[in-house]
Amino acid sequence: MVPKLLSVLTLCLTTLSVNVTGNIVPAGYQLASLFPKHLTFKSGATLAALIAIFLMPWKLMENSTSIFTFLSIVGGLLAPITGIMLAQYFVVDKTNLDLKELYSRNGKYNYKNGFNINAIITLVIAGVLCLIGLFVPFFQPLYEMSWIVGIVAAFIIYIFPFGQLFMKLFFPRFKKIS
């Protein structure tokens, strides 16, 4: 009986220690980096833990459809980000990153107010394309393949002239990516 109890206790403590280091530590550092004047690592980690408890992630496990819906939504939003990153690296930058410019304050990778508007618009359009099947039954096949649809759609929208045309129409001072 004691060896079994010790094994279960070891398994629980191992799971807890891995998840704390894997989830709370990065979240604490990220919050402290986002708000350096207001948060330290300790307060950032505490805030992340409180937010995690408030969000009640264990509710996702109440029925089988909620966890799959959540994961599909996350995948549908992460896929366009992957497509944008692939397009930026392979097409726009042609696999050459200028590290000095990447870390300089006014380098070529510094976009309007620090935001790449083309990437944000691409993310919104491709994200809607991925997730519209959740709400409109006709587009259900796009939702079921949201990862592939998101990567391909974001890649094309980001590099295709449509994305740049859209940017020129709504943001006249937009510089064309080459």
C-alpha positions in Angstrom: 0.0 0.0 0.0 2.8 2.5 0.9 4.7 2.0 -2.3 1.6 2.7 -4.4 0.8 5.8 -2.4 4.4 7.0 -2.7 4.2 6.4 -6.5 1.0 8.3 -6.9 2.4 11.2 -4.7 5.5 11.3 -6.8 3.5 11.3 -10.1 1.3 14.2 -8.8 4.3 16.2 -7.5 6.2 15.7 -10.8 3.1 16.8 -12.8 2.7 19.9 -10.6 6.4 20.9 -10.7 6.6 20.5 -14.5 3.4 22.5 -15.1 4.4 25.3 -12.7 7.7 25.8 -14.4 6.3 25.3 -17.8 3.3 27.7 -17.4 3.6 30.1 -14.5 7.2 31.1 -14.9 7.0 32.2 -18.5 3.7 34.0 -17.8 5.2 35.8 -14.9 8.2 37.0 -16.9 5.9 38.0 -19.8 3.6 40.1 -17.6 6.6 41.6 -15.9 8.1 42.5 -19.3 4.8 44.0 -20.5 4.4 46.1 -17.4 7.9 46.7 -16.0 6.9 49.7 -14.0 4.0 48.0 -12.2 4.9 44.3 -12.0 7.9 42.2 -10.8 8.3 38.6 -11.7 6.6 37.5 -8.4 3.6 39.8 -8.9 3.3 38.8 -12.6 3.4 35.1 -11.7 0.8 35.7 -9.0 -1.4 37.6 -11.4 -1.1 34.9 -14.0 -2.1 32.2 -11.5 -5.1 34.3 -10.4 -6.1 34.8 -14.1 -5.7 31.0 -14.7 -8.0 30.2 -11.7 -10.5 32.8 -12.7 -10.7 31.4 -16.3 -11.5 27.9 -14.8 -9.9 25.7 -17.4 -11.2 22.6 -15.8 -14.7 23.6 -17.1 -13.4 22.7 -20.6 -13.3 19.1 -19.5 -17.0 18.9 -18.4 -18.0 17.6 -21.8 -16.1 16.3 -24.8 -17.2 18.9 -27.3 -16.0 21.9 -25.3 -12.4 20.9 -25.2 -12.4 20.2 -29.0 -14.1 23.4 -29.7 -11.6 25.3 -27.7 -8.7 23.6 -29.3 -10.1 24.2 -32.8 -10.5 27.9 -32.0 -7.0 28.2 -30.8 -5.7 26.3 -33.8 -7.8 28.4 -36.1 -6.1 31.5 -34.7 -2.6 30.2 -34.5 -2.6 28.8 -38.0 -2.8 32.3 -39.6 0.1 33.5 -37.4 2.1 30.6 -38.7 1.2 31.5 -42.3 2.2 35.1 -41.7 5.5 34.1 -40.2 6.3 31.7 -43.1 5.4 34.4 -45.7 7.5 37.0 -44.0 10.5 34.7 -43.7 10.4 32.9 -47.0 8.9 35.4 -49.4 9.3 38.9 -48.0 12.8 38.5 -46.3 13.9 35.7 -48.7 15.3 33.7 -45.7 17.7 36.6 -44.8 17.1 38.3 -41.5 19.1 41.4 -40.7 19.7 40.9 -36.9 21.1 44.3 -36.4 18.0 45.9 -38.0 15.8 43.4 -36.1 16.9 44.7 -32.7 17.3 48.4 -33.7 14.7 50.9 -32.6 14.1 52.4 -36.0 15.1 49.4 -38.2 13.3 48.0 -41.2 11.4 45.6 -39.0 9.9 48.5 -36.9 6.4 49.0 -38.2 3.8 51.7 -37.6 3.8 52.2 -33.8 5.4 48.8 -33.5 2.6 47.0 -35.2 2.7 45.3 -38.6 -0.8 46.4 -39.8 -0.6 44.1 -42.8 0.0 41.1 -40.5 -2.9 42.2 -38.2 -5.3 42.6 -41.1 -4.2 39.3 -42.6 -4.6 37.6 -39.2 -8.2 38.9 -38.9 -9.2 37.9 -42.4 -7.6 34.4 -42.3 -8.9 33.9 -38.7 -12.4 34.7 -39.8 -12.0 32.4 -42.7 -10.9 29.6 -40.4 -13.6 30.0 -37.8 -16.6 31.0 -39.8 -17.6 27.4 -40.2 -18.3 27.3 -36.4 -21.2 29.7 -37.0 -22.2 29.2 -40.7 -22.9 25.5 -41.5 -22.0 26.0 -45.2 -18.4 26.8 -44.3 -18.1 23.8 -41.9 -15.4 22.1 -44.1 -13.2 25.2 -43.7 -13.5 25.0 -39.9 -12.7 21.3 -39.9 -9.5 22.0 -41.7 -8.8 25.3 -40.0 -5.1 24.7 -39.5 -4.4 24.1 -43.2 -6.8 26.8 -44.3 -5.4 29.3 -41.9 -1.7 28.8 -43.0 -2.5 28.8 -46.7 -4.9 31.7 -46.5 -2.7 33.9 -44.4 0.4 33.1 -46.5 -1.5 34.1 -49.7 -3.2 37.2 -48.3 0.1 38.4 -46.7 2.1 38.2 -49.9 -0.5 38.6 -52.6 -1.2 42.1 -54.0 -4.7 42.0 -52.5 -3.3 42.4 -49.1 -1.1 45.3 -50.2 -4.0 46.8 -52.2 -6.2 46.6 -49.1 -3.5 48.3 -47.1 -3.1 51.1 -49.6 -6.9 51.8 -49.7 -7.3 52.0 -45.9 -3.8 53.1 -44.9 -2.5 55.6 -47.6 1.0 55.9 -46.0 1.6 52.1 -46.2 4.9 51.1 -47.7 4.9 48.1 -50.1 6.7 45.1 -48.8 9.3 43.8 -51.3 
